[in-house]
């Protein structure tokens, strides 16, 4: 049986992604933090991990970029979830009874416009969306609601008081599937790298030119500080080619001449958008 580590409880958006990517028989391992997901994969406690890397409104989840190198994880897949938020409470509870709302901090931000319509409601941040639903159920909190997924309401036999409460309806999160060892499927058409450029004028330009010269499109670039090196940076790159294509190999050959280090984080099939 495949073991998959996720951040959050069953019914979380990570769980939705895990069910989508691994529809067969699998065991879900709940983790309180994304760091624990990486740890589970590194130690072999899980075959795969599901981690959020970027949201179309919030931006990048920077800790998870750092974790890719820290835990030497490999990206073996990705997908994009259309995030839909709901206000969830115990069965029989009405909106006028709600005094507190619990959810993950990012979900709280994404439901700002809805929450502004209920100024008397106290906002309480938790570690997880679905975990907040489960907590309300276990403690039988009749004056509390959680912001979470439709799946979490189903799993914990809860009631949706308000649907689609996110401020911006075009709300998408990119999730990575990580593993301990790389997989390079023949259909791979996207590759992720982490590079450390030389510390001199034009160094980043020289790196990016390696891809331009081969007609390779970069879909993402993110910089993160190098620990122990003041003003030193890793650059995380996603580009739209498989690792083993001639264009990629030529680009990497030239890239090696203008960088200090190159880490291949993974080569995988480009993900598509799905809904819960």
Secondary structure, 3 states (H helix, E strand, C coil): CEEEEEEECCCCHHHHHHHHHCCCCEEEEEECCHHHHHHHHHCCCCCEEEEEEEECCCEECHHHHHHHHHCCCEEEEEEEEECCCEEEECCCCCHHHCCEEEEEHHHHHHCHHHHHCCCCCEEEEECCHHHHHHHHHHHCCCCEEEEECHHHHHHCCCEEEECCCCCCCCCEEEEEEEECCCCCCCCCCEEEEEEEECCCCCHHHHHHHHHHCCCCCEEEEEEEECCCCCCCEEEEEEECCCCCCHHHHHHHHHHCCCEEEEEEEEEECCCCEEEC
